[in-house]
Amino acid sequence: MTEEIRSLQNERIKSVVRLLRDASARRETGLTAVEGAREIERALASGWTPREVYICPEQADPVARALVRDAERKGAAVFSCTAAVSAKITYREHPDGVVAVGPIAGRRLDELLLPNLPLVLVAESVEKPGNLGALLRTADAAGLDAVVVCGEPDLGNPNLVRASVGTVFYLPIATSPSEVAIDWLRRHQVRIATAEPTAELEYTDADLTGPLAIVVGAEDTGVSDVWRREADLRVRIPMLGRNDSLNVSVAAAVLLYEAVRQRRSDARNRCREREVA
């Protein structure tokens, strides 16, 4: 039977609020709170198993209710809450009445499986959760084979989950120190391309085919010397206006889609060569 929560002082509600607001609470518990039917739907579809689900009957539509039933079948405890309690654990302007609590997304680096010609995104020390979430959304759209996040990322940050539109739960993503990630890429014979505003080579002139990792860095300082020293390619995006840089998620999108374009063109050329032969 679903338990109803009416008090804002309920300990479960306080725990959800801590997960939403406090990175240390997420680190200590290994849990995150996911708000929104779309994000929860994508998480569930990827095999994510929530421990708890909170639903506000006044706000939830049939889609949200179906998600709650699915989560309950997977073993999640379901709690009904009033609109006032729901407002305590939601931050959206128009909440859809469902919040789930479960494990933070991400895998170990050695759990990532790469194909023969992988395209990998490495995001180093991206500070703003919204930017990292946007990077993950772009990585999904570009069909990347893996994402490696270096630094001290908080993959359970609600802003990251929201900006990624739930892709954080089904992307092949791992966190790693930079040095370990570099060793992993070398062992898989993946070239490293760093995005640097001072690089001589424009990204459209670079060969972005073959096994490749595109590395983007912090919003203010860019990629670190650790990655610069290991780079096989250093590329830049020409800045033709007064501003000297792009948002990191925009820069990554430009580079990744150029790599996708080159790879598709290369694949078509190889198909034509086989047909001629």
N, C-alpha and C positions, 0 to 999 in steps of 0.2 A: 504494500500500500504506500502511495506517495505521501511523504511527510510535507506538511505545509509550514512555511516559515513566515511569520508576521512581524517579528521583532528585528529592528535594525541592530540590536545588540547581540543577536544570535552569533555564537562562536564560529559557526561555519561561514556565515556572511563576512565576519571579520577576517577570516582566513582568505577568502576570495579577494577581498579588498587589498590585503597585504600582497597577494600574488600579482594583482594588477598594478600596484604602486611601487613595490619594493623589490629591486633586483636581488638583494641579499636573501629575501624570502624565497625567491625562485631558485637561487643557487643552492640554498640549504635543503630545500625539499625536492628539487629536480622536477618541479611541477610548474605549470603555467595555466592561466585562465584565458579562455578563448571566447570572445564575444562575437556573435553574429552567425546567422544561419548559413550564409555562403561559406564562411571560413570553416565552420564546424562540419558542414557537408563534405568539403574537400578533405578535411582531416580524416573523417570517418572512412571516406572512400579509399584513402591511402593505407588503411589498416590501423590508424591511430585509435587507441582504446581509452576513452575518458574514464576517470574514476567517479566523477560526480557531474550531474547536469542540473541546472537551475532553470525553471521555466515559469514565466508569468502568463497565466491563462488569458489575462486581459489584453496582452500584447501579441501573443504568439499566433501566427497564421497556420494553416494546415501543413505547410512545408516544415515549419519549425516543430510542430507537433510530431510529424513523421520522423524527424531527426531524433527527437527525444526517445521515441519508441525504439528506434534503431540502436541508440546508445544504451538503452535499458536492456535490450536483448544481448548486447555485448558485455553486460555485467555492471554497467554504471548505476550508481545510486541516484535516484531522481527526486528532486525537491521542488515543490510548488511554492511560489512566493508572490507576495502582493506587489502592486505597482510601486509602492514606496520602497520596498526591499529591492526590487529590480533596479530602480533608479540608483540605489547605492552601489550596485556592482556593474553598472553599464555607464559608458561615457559617450555613446553616440547621441546625436541630436534626435534621431528617430529609431530607438532600439526596437529589435524584433522579438524581444522577450525570451532569449535563450542564451545561456552562458554555460560553458563546459570547462571542467578542470581535469587536466591530465598531464602526461609526461611532456617535457620539453622536446622539441624536434631535434634531429641531428643524429649522425652516425659517427663511428670511429673512422679514421682515415683509411685503415686497412680493410674496412668493409665496403669501400667504394670500388666498384668493378668498372673498368674502362674497356671500351671497344678498341678496334685496331687503330682507328684514326680519331682519337678523342679530341673534343673541344671543351676546355675547362676554364672556368672563371675563378680567379683568386682575388678575394677582397681582403685587403690588409688594413686593419685599424680604422675601419669606417665608423665614425663616432655616432652619427645620428641614426637611430633605429629605423626611422622612416626611409632614409636613403638605402640602408641595407635591405629593407623589405622591398623597395623598388628594384634594387639589383636582382633580387631573387625572382621577382615577377618577370623581369627582362630575360633572365637566364632561362626560365621556363618557356617564354615565348620563342626564344631563339633555339630551343631544343638542345640545350647543353647536356653534356654527358655527366658532368659533376661540377659542384661548387665547393671551394675550400675557403673557409673564413678564418683568417689569422688575426691575432691580437687577443682581445678579451671580449668576444661577442656575447650578447645576451639574446639567444635565439627565442627565448620565451617572452621578450618584451612585447606588450600588447600593440604598441605602435608598429613594430616590425611585422607582427602577425597580420595586422590590418593592412599595412602597405603592401605586403606580399600577396594579399588576397588569398591567404591559406596555402600558397604554393610552398611555404617553408616545410609543410608536413609531408609533401610527396616528392620534392626534389631530392636527388642524391647529393646531400650536403653534409659536410664534416667540418669540424673545427680543429685547428692545429697550430702549434707554434710555427713561425715562418721557416726556421731551419729544418724542421721535420717535414714540412710540406715540400720544400725544395728537394730534399733527399728522396721523397716519395715520387715526385715528378721525374727526377733523374732515373730512378730505377725503372720507371715505365717508359723511358725514352721520350719524354714529352718536352718539346722546346718551350722556353719561357720568353714571353713578350711583355715588356713593361710599357705602360703608358706614361710618358714623360713630356711635359711641355717644351723642354729644351732639346729633345731628340732631333737629330738631323733628318731622319727618315719619316716622311709622311705615311700615314697608315695605309693609304690607297696604293702606295708604291711597295709596300712590304708583302712578302709571301706569307699569307696566313693559312695556307693549306697544311696538311699533315698534322701529326699529333702536336697540339699546341695548348698552352695555358696563357690566357690574357690576364695580366695582373694590374689591378687598380688599387690606389692607396687612399690615405686619409684625405678628407676634404681640404685641409689647409696645407699639409706638407707633402702630399703625394706618396709614392712608394718609398720605402726605406732603402738605405744603402745595402741592406742584406739582399734585397731583390735586385737592386741595380747591378751589384757585383755579379750576380748569377745570370743576368739577362742574356739571351741569345739574340734578341731583337729589342731595340728601343724605338718606339714609334710615337709620333705626335699627331694630334688633330689640329689643323691650322685654325688659328683664331684671327678672323678678319675684321673684327670690330674693336671696340675699346677695351672690352673685358678680356682678361688673360686666361680664363679657365671656364670649364663647363661643370655643372653639377655632376658628381661622380656617377650617378646612375645614368645620366644622359651620355656621358663619355663612354661608359661601358656599352651602352646600347649601340652607339655608332661603331665601335670597334668589333663587337660581336657580330653585328649584322654584315659588316664588311667581310668578316671571316666566313660567315654562312654563304654570302654571295660568291666568294671565291671558290669555296668548296663545291657548291652546286654547279658552278661553271666548269670547274675541273672535272667533276663527275660526268657532266654532259660531253665534254671533249673526249674523255676516255671511252665513253660509249660509242661515240662516232668513230673513233679510231678502231675499235673492235669490229664495228660494222663494215668498215672499209677493208680491214684485213680479212 
